[in-house]
């Protein structure tokens, strides 16, 4: 169960809210789920969501700004975004202790992932078949890889831009590219 769901043509601004999942019963909770709406999430606290803190399925015309949030101890993803040609901006977030990718973008997303602090997660940032821009992020002590770039779909080129990211003490690799 998500705490908040934004459906098609909705518009929300969520500021300074706290979202806590159900860790007692190991429930499949999510913080915020958006399907085709506009969203601005800022200065929120999100913790213990087994189905992810922020899950986005966007259209190209949707406005999306995720900034200055603290995300702790999630599974599936801290922030997950899909939607071909969508352009979410993910800026200044602190994401820690997730048993998954802190940020994951999927199939044709053109995200701007800027100045995030990502610490002690399984994976820092995962880019799957898209051209997201990763700029000035700090990724520390990930159990596996700092950044994974996956290009396994011949119809959608995976060619992200990486610039001025700091990757420190990850378990396997700093940056790894896989796929065809």
C-alpha angles and dihedrals in degrees: 000000000000120000091222130016122193113196132196114309092010122132124203139173113195116187133175097352129145121222120187124182126216107269094163096067097026089239123180096247129161128194103218129357120189123187112185099330137114116261139182114182117180138168095357129145118223126179143166101010112156092194095045137278099251120015118183132189103177140179122221092256095053120109112223128175120167108181142163097356129144115225120184136179105354134154128212090027140331090223119004123184132183134163124109114258092003115143112208119173114218108186139167098353125150112218121182143168097009118156090217140032112324090214125013127182120189141198113347099344115148099201126171105220105186137171098346123156110221116182135174100350128136091250128006106212126354119197114190118189100327146098103244121160116235110192132171097344122154114218117183137179099350111175092227125009132349096216127006120194113193121190106174100132114082091198095060119045116223105215112141125177115239117191133166096344118156115216116185132183102340119172099238118004138351094219125002129180121201137174137053 
